Amino acid sequence: MAYNASNESLQLKRVNLLGLVFAALLVLIMGRIFQRQIIEHSSFLALAKDQHVVNEEVVAKRGKVLVYDQQLEAYYPLATNVSLYSLNVVPTQVTQSELVATKLLPFLSDITETALLEILQSNKVYVPPLKRRVEVKEKEAIEALALDGVYLRTEEYRYYPEDDLASNLLGFVNRDRKGQYGVEGYFDQELSGRAGLAQVEKSSLGTHITIGSRKVINPENGADVVLTIDRAIQYFVEKKLQEYVEKYKATGGAVIIMEPQTGKIVALANYPDFNPNYYNEFPLENFTNPNVSLVYEPGSVFKVFTIAAGIDAGLISPSTTYTDVGEVKVTDKIIRNSDLAAHGVQTMTQVLEKSLNTGAVFVVQKLGRQLFYKYLKDLGFDAVTNVGLAGEVPANMRPFREWPEMDLATMSFGQAIAVTPMQLVTAIGAIANQGKLMKPQIVEKVIYQDGAVAFDPQIVKVVFKPQTAQLVSAMMVNVVEKGHGKQAGVAGYRVAGKTGTAQIAGPGGYEKEVSIGSFIGFAPMTNPRFVMLTRIDRPEGMIYAESSAAPLFGEIAEYLLNYWQVPPER
């Protein structure tokens, strides 16, 4: 075969070209290695560390909510914390899904076998817990099954040992550990404390490793909140309120009991209520505390404030008279007494005793808009009371310059103004407390890690002269002993009080054949131990307060006077 010089030269050129390409690639690779190993070493080291370091929140322990039990002479938790368990599965680790489903199903009430199998066979690394709040006995039973891919994790839950006791004033803690409603909502920051932080190194499998650094910021546990509520009284009041609501087939009811000299709330109850351990099983409206969050036209209980303002301003006295013809014309409208009767010459004491609308109008027309407004403002009807419960609202009271003549007249007997029960009981406390309006309080003290902060009694305003308060108190005793409040009386004591059967305002005017019955008062008259409001909402049929709220007041008042061993007055 003949030798071809040109072919040899071509092959040599190809070899040289491949060599150059290989050399260039080698230089490029070596350069990248040098860059990564030397130049970018610190950056990659930091990146690797970031991939293995996790900042984990260390949850602070939530403070307790405590009440005093006079019979036990000790504080008792209404809200505390308990360690329970959550039932978890890791589908990727479940080897016998049908067996696991069969074994777990008896512990699960809100899932079908088909749905459970779908979860177990999903081949996911994570699924939400199958069940929360698993108690110790269930936990031990599940662990005894020794099922692959099934785990029980310890979790701390908010726990209410008394179930529904004081639920409306307590509120609850939701799944995000946030306080909702009541004391839990109002004092959420104090109860929550401050979460800590743990910086943890993890392996590629996600488990904690023992080597490496661990930085910890310790949590600050929440404060304990001590309520002014008496546990025994609260229990009695709730049972009695439920009894009356069911007896009259009412839609609901409320009771507030307060110490007039301090403003401390001794009991606060609503019905219906709820169990905060299982709050998600109750309708939303059960969480609302009507005592602070809903306003209503109070009706004739408001006549007490109208009469007190008139006496304090020097415009009337208990013996001042007017002639009741059964009705009074205001602008072009007629206001009548609730009994539709004319009573002739009547004193102011008889106006309260017989609950005469015309008499209240007589007084308020002497007062006038500005002066009447001044007294209502001083009594706190223009603002919230700041009692210490979430969701409190002010009264629905417009500035006096916006009052038509008819509104001024009807406000004198508790219409054209809407207030909360808490505002009412606080205002009547000024009558019982020699004219001094106290700030109501539901919390006695807050106990922090480094000491306690007590809430001392606070005088908001001196509204009436002491003599005014004494005169009106005596007039209210007359209501109980001679008027519509007889069923609120307690043998051996002078009970001061006033009934109120309020109409319910609707979009087209007042609803027919429905009412809210209220009774407000205090005892004993000379040195009141308590002030109290009782309310029955929409009792079946047109039931007046003297037949519903008044006897409820009387039964609770008798219990209180015996419980505190208050000596009889006569």
CORNORGI-V384523 format. One record per backbone hydrogen bond with DSSP energy under -0.5 kcal/mol. CO is the residue of the C=O (numbers start at 1). NH is the residue of the N-H. Records with the same first field share a line. If there is no record, write none. Layout:
BEGIN
CO->NH / NH
END
This chain:
BEGIN
3->5
4->8
5->9
6->10
7->11
8->12
9->13
10->14
11->15
12->16
13->17
14->18
15->19
16->20
17->21
18->22
19->23
20->24
21->25
22->26
23->27
24->28
25->29
26->30
27->31
28->32
29->33
30->34
31->35
32->36
33->37
34->38 / 39
35->40
40->44
41->45
42->46
43->47
44->48
45->49
46->50
47->51
48->52
49->52 / 53
52->202
54->56 / 200
56->198
57->59
58->196
61->222
64->66 / 225
65->78 / 79
66->227
67->76
68->70 / 231
69->73 / 74
74->69
76->67
79->65
80->159
82->84 / 157
84->155
85->134
86->88 / 153
87->130 / 131
88->151
89->91
90->93 / 94
91->94
93->95
96->100
97->101
98->102
99->103
100->104
101->105
102->106
104->107
105->108
107->109
112->116
113->117
114->118
115->119
116->120
117->121
119->122
124->92
131->87
134->85
135->139
136->140
137->141
138->142
139->143
140->144
141->145
142->145 / 146
143->146
147->150
149->90
151->88
153->86
155->84
157->82
159->80 / 161
160->163
162->165
163->276
164->167
166->169 / 170
167->171
169->183
170->184
172->180
174->177
178->174
180->172
181->185
182->186 / 390
183->187
185->188
187->191
188->192
189->193
190->223
191->63
194->220
196->58
197->217
198->56 / 200
199->215
200->54
201->209
203->206
207->203
215->199
216->218
217->197
219->221
220->194
224->226 / 447
225->66 / 227
226->444 / 445
229->68 / 231
230->234
231->235
232->236
233->237
234->238
235->239
236->240
237->241
238->242
239->243
240->244
241->245
242->246
243->247
244->248
245->250
246->249
248->540
252->537
253->271
254->535
255->269
256->533
257->266 / 267
258->260 / 531
259->262 / 263
263->441
264->259 / 266
266->230
267->257
269->255
271->253
274->276
275->278
276->279
278->281
279->282
283->286
284->287 / 288
288->290
289->292 / 293
290->294 / 421
291->422
292->393
296->298 / 419
298->301
299->302
300->303
301->304
302->305 / 306
303->307
304->308
305->309
306->310
307->311
308->312
309->313
310->315 / 316
311->314
317->320
318->348 / 349
320->348
322->324 / 346
323->325
324->344
326->337
328->330 / 335
330->333
333->330
335->328
337->340
344->324
346->322
347->351
348->352
349->353
350->354
351->355 / 356
353->484
355->357
356->360
357->361
358->362
359->363
360->364
361->365
362->366
363->366 / 367
364->368
367->371
368->372
369->373
370->374
371->375
372->376
373->377
374->378
375->379
376->381
377->380
380->383
387->442
389->392
390->182
395->397
396->418
399->402
400->403
402->404
404->408
405->409
406->410
407->411
408->412
409->412
410->413 / 415
411->414
414->299
418->396
419->296
420->424
421->425
422->426
423->427
424->428
425->429
426->430
427->430 / 431
428->431 / 432
429->433
430->435
431->434
433->436
435->437 / 463 / 464
436->438
437->460 / 461
438->440
441->265
442->228
444->455
445->226
446->448 / 453
447->224
448->451
451->448
452->454
453->446
454->456
458->439 / 460
461->437 / 463
465->469
466->470
467->471
468->472
469->473
470->474
471->475
472->476
473->477
474->478
475->479
476->480 / 497
477->481
478->482 / 483
479->483 / 485
483->486
485->488
486->489
490->493
492->569 / 570
493->495
494->525
496->522
498->520
500->502 / 518
502->516
503->505
504->511
506->509
509->506
515->538
516->502 / 518
517->536
518->500
519->534
520->498
521->532
522->496
523->529 / 530
525->528
530->523
531->258
532->521
533->256
534->519
535->254
536->517
537->251 / 252
541->543
542->544
544->547 / 548
545->548 / 550
548->552
549->553
550->554
551->555
552->556
553->557
554->558
555->559
556->560
557->561
558->562
559->563
560->564
561->566
562->565
END
